[in-house]
């Protein structure tokens, strides 16, 4: 089970505010388009300063905790057996 402390330990080497490349790595190497979509949809808080996206590490962790909570609450669709 992923907890805040586990994520804090996992991301300890990252600065308190990460840039786009670091952010993408923290989320498993997602594409820049996918990262921008998360930011633009407001799923993760960020700052846009001097044409740079700056994302607080704590916001990335909060997002990951929320995603894990939602994925555990949504049951998998039951598969219908083949005929």
N, C-alpha and C positions, 0 to 999 in steps of 0.2 A: 504494500500500500504506500502510495506517495504522500508524503506530508511536507509541510512547509520547511521543516528542518532538513529533510532530505534534499529538497531543491536548493536551499541555501548552501548546503555543503557541496552539492554538485556544481553550483555556479559561483563558488567562493573566489575563484581566480578572475572572474569578470569584474569590471568596474561597476560602481553603483548606477551609472548611466551608460548604456551600451549604444553603439551605432548599428546601422542596418546590417552589416556583415556579421557582427557578433550576434545580433538578434536572430538572424536566420539560422546560425549554427545552434543556438540555444534551443530552437524549435525543430531540431533534427535535420537541418540542411534544406529547408523549404526554399522555393524559388523567390526571387525578388517580387514577382507579381503577386504571389500568395501572401507574402509579408505585407506588402502595401495594401492589399485587400483587407487584411486583419486590422491594420491601422486606420484605414479610411472608413471602415464600418464601425469604428469606435469600440472594437472588442478589446483593444489594448491601448492604454493611455500613452501619449507621447508628446514630445515637443518638436517643433519644426523651427530650427534656428540656423540661419546662414545656409539655407538649402540643404540642411541635414536633418534626418530623422533621429532624434535622441529619445531612447526608451529607457525609463527607469527599470532597473533589474527587478525591483519589487513588483512592478506591474506585470512583468513577464511571468513571475512566479504565481501571482494571483490568477492570471489567465490560465496557466497550466493546472492549478488547483481546481478552477472552475470547470475546465474541460474534463478532468478526471472524475469530478463529482457527477457531471451530467452523463458521461458515458456509463457510469455505474448505475445510474437511475433508469436509463432507457433500456428496456429488455430487448434482447435479440428477437427478431421475427422468427416465429416458429416455421420450420421448414415442412412442407407437405411431402409426404413420401411419394416416390414415383409409382406410376401404375404398372 
